[in-house]
Amino acid sequence: MSHGNDDKNLAMLTHLSGFLFSIIVPLIVWLINKDRSDKSYLVTESKEALNFQLTVLLGYVICWILTVILIGAFLHVVLWILNIVFCILAAVRVSQSGSYRYPFALRLVS
């Protein structure tokens, strides 16, 4: 599959933006490009990043609820670190091979 460097760079930044801006950047990139057939690569990567960030957001909600029994604070830190690691892994993989699929993510946006 051939996709331009601009699309590849934007896909990389979309994945990388997750740990700073959560769902905002992947959602914007997906909404802007979802109806464009020439941007299918970018749509796929932004949906993948969006689904992962939605999963992380749900994890944060669960951690917040679990703070009542004190384990939530620990899990929040673990989730935060995992988010950073997987966002960086995704950005590197996209810059090298062009595509990344997170090992665990709810596929809410299809």
Helices and strands as residue ranges (DSSP letters): H 5-16, H 18-21, H 24-33, G 37-39, H 40-66, G 67-69, H 71-96
